[in-house]
Amino acid sequence: MERFGESVVEEAALEWFGGLGYAIAYGPDIAVDGSLPGRASYADVVLVERLRTALVRINPNIPSEAIDEAIRRTSRRRRHTRFCRGPSSCARRCFVKGGVGGVMSASAS
């Protein structure tokens, strides 16, 4: 059986998301010190301004207080549970169960 690397999966995912209308950003460009930084620190997991833009676009009639609350809840740090084996295992579980994550944003155009 032929094996393939992470880059094959990554390229397929990028092509798929691009076909759905997502804007694809090169990681180093959106890094803290990149040309289009999306966060103030590498500790910032959620790209808050991209999330805010998407929430407002998707929910134009929602009050700004509700948008702020959604961002607050999405961005808050979670405590590790007894089922976690540490931060990285918990992050994977939160990503899958919570539906939160990703560095891609739907394009506005």
BELVEN-V374625 format. One record per backbone hydrogen bond with DSSP energy under -1.0 kcal/mol. CO is the residue of the C=O (numbers start at 0). NH is the residue of the N-H. E is the energy in kcal/mol with one decimal. If there is no record, write none. Layout:
BEGIN
co & nh & e
CO & NH & E
CO & NH & E
END
This chain:
BEGIN
co & nh & e
4 & 8 & -1.2
5 & 9 & -2.8
6 & 10 & -2.6
7 & 11 & -2.0
8 & 12 & -2.5
9 & 13 & -2.7
10 & 14 & -2.3
11 & 15 & -2.4
12 & 16 & -3.0
13 & 17 & -2.4
14 & 18 & -2.1
15 & 19 & -1.1
16 & 21 & -2.3
17 & 20 & -1.5
20 & 106 & -1.6
25 & 28 & -1.4
25 & 29 & -1.2
28 & 35 & -3.1
29 & 37 & -1.8
30 & 33 & -2.1
40 & 43 & -1.5
45 & 47 & -1.5
46 & 50 & -2.5
47 & 51 & -3.0
48 & 52 & -2.4
49 & 53 & -2.3
50 & 54 & -2.8
51 & 55 & -2.5
52 & 56 & -2.1
53 & 57 & -2.7
54 & 58 & -2.3
58 & 61 & -1.7
62 & 66 & -1.7
63 & 67 & -2.7
64 & 68 & -2.1
65 & 69 & -2.4
66 & 70 & -2.3
67 & 71 & -2.5
68 & 72 & -2.7
69 & 73 & -2.3
70 & 74 & -2.4
71 & 75 & -1.2
80 & 83 & -1.4
85 & 89 & -2.4
86 & 90 & -2.6
87 & 91 & -1.9
88 & 92 & -2.0
89 & 93 & -3.1
90 & 94 & -2.5
91 & 95 & -2.1
92 & 96 & -2.9
93 & 97 & -2.6
104 & 22 & -2.1
END
